[in-house]
């Protein structure tokens, strides 16, 4: 992780699973960010206790209330982050918050599709829009002309379950709404890479692998990856991303995932 040098990073869905794992490893870096913003829906809830404990030990960790389906909550979160950053920008935005409902084609519903799409696809769109001014400021303040995660980047946490070519782990769960939302998120990332490149912002989507989290345990089969292994791999990938990688879909090992 020596190549990742960011002054500030924000992670959504940071109270558990992969999001919490990312926060932990950012704080453990040899040169950790001056600010790590851990955003989650209910910072004082039972599921955020580990995050709260972490914040009590790290002065550079700030917990931000954020409901990614609520525009008012998103704007309030952006305001809080802006207050902490003062005259500097946000280097790294990781849109990790997501939900999964294990439904088959036969029982999938309008309500489920709408709920999952709102969180997994529209959420990253709205959060990225709200934090765009801070990402632009970080890019403008960088001495480098090349795109990188150390300069300014939006990383959307996707899944090869949303890959139309791979249809990852279909035999273990159809998870229709989740797959469709991630396929849409992949297109959003591609669009962001085209629209935000002029502002010096790198945009990419990552597949963390099938990870041992509450979300990953949707079948009777134990996922093969631990959170630590997945997160370490993804942070290593972030170190290596450059101009050529904006708009790409990679896994935790840096391998290209087919759309």
Secondary structure, DSSP 8 states (H G I E B T S, - for coil): -TT---SEEEEESTTSHHHHHHHHHHHTSTT--SEEEEEES-TTSGGGHHHHHHHHH-TTEEEEE--TT-HHHHHHHHHHHHHHHTTS---EEEE---------TTT--HHHHHHHHIIIIIHHHHHHHHHHHHHHHHHHT-S--S--TTT-EEEEEE-GGG-TTT-TTGGG---HHHHHHHHHHHHHHHHHHHHHGGGT-EEEEEE--SBSSTTT--SSS--SB-HHHHHHHHHHHHHH--GGGTT-EEETTS-B---
